[in-house]
Amino acid sequence: MNADDRGSLTLHRAGLSTTIQDEGRVGQLHLGLTTGGAIDGFSFRIGQRLVGNTANAAALELTLGDAELSADIDIVLAVTGALVPLTIDQEPVPMNTTLRLMRGQRLAMGRVERGTYSYLSVAGGIATSPVLGSRSTVVREGLGGLNGERLTDGAQVPVLPISSIPPHRHARVSSASKAGVLSLRFIPGFQYSLLPTTSQEALIHTTFQISHQRNRMGVRLQGNPITTGISTLWSEATCLGAVQVPPDGDPIVLLNDRQTIGGYPKVGALLSVDCVRLAQADTHTQCRLEPLSPSEADRILWLHQNYERELVLEAI
């Protein structure tokens, strides 16, 4: 396909932090490059299904909404993830639904009502060039997306034209985390056993609060400081959901744009589904860390994967 065949989205208002994301840059950790990718993989994949894309297409990931865009060609799109009011030319339209945006019409996204990250998927996909096998933007490393940067007001994002119009469908899913104390399930690592018993008990009995110190790299939890008793530690590889405890005692849960190695004690790792729940939760949400066994984690993850696999998109 020639570049002339492509259209573009114009972001008249880009919002707080909007980036291009796909499922992530897999297989590059040995180069010191993090995976990146959509924070809420479930919402991302549902959006791609609604517009008829494969799972490795890219979408816009918007933080806290408050964006407006138009296209210079007719497009089909869907908005999933954090609950956010949507309008097309000032007429309300639903989330989690296949939508038509005609050339010149404006899609407006208000401030999120619940959650953090929303996804705008476009039929045909976003046509930026892959970098090391992925279109995902990692701002810290200047990779992917448009010049490795967050999108700003006036940015033009290339999109592929659609060869056929996908069916009009709706996904009956709830949007983002709900109110209440959030249970964050984690598998304890070997450094958990090195903690004093009092620190282990404090870790799992403290009600933490999600700090304003949060982004795609990680989320800091504030509460009674945890004393690890570990004074020296070799730097070692990190993973998605790793629960680090720095010297100040406030745990940090590492997310998609995490550093690839770290020297803080890591008491375990959150389940990937709970990383999403944490990232989508509002700042100041209360949460508790709940240890569980690898076999329990396998069962929980199987249930989530089966739910997604069996989710039926309803024709409307």
Disulfide bonds with the S-S distance in Angstrom:
none
